[in-house]
Amino acid sequence: MTDPLHLTIRRFQNRAEALDEQGSTRGLDDAIADLAAWMDVALVKLDDVDRAALIDIGGLLYREGLRRIMGE
């Protein structure tokens, strides 16, 4: 049986490769903005656990973006 987490990570990898092939210049800031916009729309449908998980993901993305900017 395939681990669903690994399948999802594989999907992330495939999407990243497709973005590279398309010449996409989108980056972390774009991903954070997309996540925030989606969460604003889906907020009423998300329970507290889902919302907390997505905010955690957004926080990690934001932190990594700041680290890149600061040269860490």
Secondary structure, DSSP 8 states (H G I E B T S, - for coil): ---HHHHHHHHHHHHHHHHHHHT----HHHHHHHHHHHHHHHGGG--HHHHHHHHHHHHHHHHHHHHHHHT-
